[in-house]
């Protein structure tokens, strides 16, 4: 049997102190070591946001009066064309549409036709037609030339008698030393004692004396129209201004009385039955004339000739030697070679315009009712 031993108080206090130290050591925080890695926070997927829409592109704005169809004119530039259609020409590439049916559609030529077409509701401009040279044949009307078309070739012919021309005033000089004068030039006139300021005169030049080849009668002096002159100062040597020039004036050109323009609107008709004449002068030509040139015939108002009458011109037949009978000469028949129309009639002669010719017309050819 074990007996319990009683401890003295001092020894008991020491044991308690040792236990207190031991327990304190056990409760002490161990030395710091590396901190444990932190667990990553759970990742929350971000929702994808749509990209912002780009700003709207500016739309080319057509002019209110832009033509639906435009024909390119000489001198047009690309800027001109763009300005014709658009308020802002810089947008031309946005509206230009190449036409595959047109060769080189990006090259624009005078005569090309530009048109507006709508593609998916948007207006576009393209070449729809390209002009090119081509032959066109039209039948000329059977009727004679209209008088209006012939008027530019009907000049102011004048036929005067020899004495009248010799006594007419004439140009002696000009204000400067030039030898030819034209419209606006100031010239000096001699032998015009009766001339007064503002008087008008025809300026003419002598052509030649007309003689009837059948009778030898002197029919008058044909003149070449030069222009018109207006007297600005009278006197022994008068001063005039050339108001109009059909050709150059020179010293010695004559001034004859002014008459109003002849009436060139007349009806086409035929000359009196049996009328026959001869071409006695080729105007402004040497040996022959053709269509839209003029001739003078030896028939005038005393033979019933009037403006608008049409004659046929005949070429005399040639002489040929018979190929069988070598000694015989044969006179070939005459041939019609054209038509002439009278446009200026004087008492003894008339001027006529060649309105049709198949061969050249020469002096001496006969004219008669067609």
Buried (B, 14 or more C-beta within 10 A) or exposed (E): EEEEEEEEEEEEEEEEEEEEEEEEEEEEEEEEEEEEEEEEEEEEEEEEEEEEEEEEEEEBEBEEEBEEEBEBEEEBEEEEBBBBBBEEBEBBEBBBBEBEEBEEBEEBEEBBBBBBEEEEEEBBBBBBBBEEEEEEEEEEEEEEBEBEEBEEBBBBBBBBEEEEBEEBBBBBBBEEEEEEBBEEBBBBBEBBEEBEEEBBBBBBBBBEEBBBEEEEEEBBBBBBBBBBBBBEBBEEEBBBBBBBBBBBBBBEBBBBEEEEEEEBEBEBEEBEEEBBBBBBBBBEBEEBBBBBBBBBBBBBBEBEBBBBBBBBBBBBEEEEEEEEEEEEEEEEEEEBBBBBBBBBBBEBBBBBBBBBBBBBBBBEBBBBBE
